[in-house]
Amino acid sequence: MVVLAIPVNYVWDFVVEGTATAMGWWTYDPGIGPVLEWSNGGRITLLWTIGIMCTWPNLIAYWAGKPPVRGLNHFERFCRLDRFTIPKTSPHMSSVRDAPGGVALAATQAPLTKQQEFGDYLNHEATIPRWRFELMRLGAWYIVFQVSFFVFLILPLVIMRCATGADSPYIP
């Protein structure tokens, strides 16, 4: 998916932002890295922001995606949040109960809250208080976003600055 998403996203971004810069609606001035300059003076960057912003969000979407639909995603497992879960063994409540004398009676089920519906949908249960697990989950998302943002969006600029020097036309 990432292999297909990045080129498609790049082409879409180039068409949309390229059209906007060619029409003079906005421009990247100064552009960071190689730029394409239109006859009206509008400029679109070819690496930053278009290239990197097509890679980073798609990578985050892949990491945050939930291939095991009701379980933890890639980076939640990478941050070892699975240590605080156990597989779910039984559903929330049975809809049919046996009455004395062998007659089955249909039990009316109380309406579930949104939190109970969400919990029933998952294929795991938290072994620690749910609020603490969700807070740790939020922390994992925060760390992955911050680290990946630095690695994919900030670090390339710093490396480019070091490689091209202080008076580089590629880095303002």
Buried (B, 14 or more C-beta within 10 A) or exposed (E): EEEEBBEEBBEEBBEEBBEBBBEEEEBBEEBBBEBBBBEEEBBBBBBBBBBBBBBBBBBBEBBBEEEEEEBBBBBBBBBEBEEBBEEBEEEEEEEEEEEEEEEEEEEEEEEEEEEEEEBEEBEBBBEEEEEEBEEBBEEBBEEBBEEBEEEBBEEBBEEBBEEEEEEBEBBE
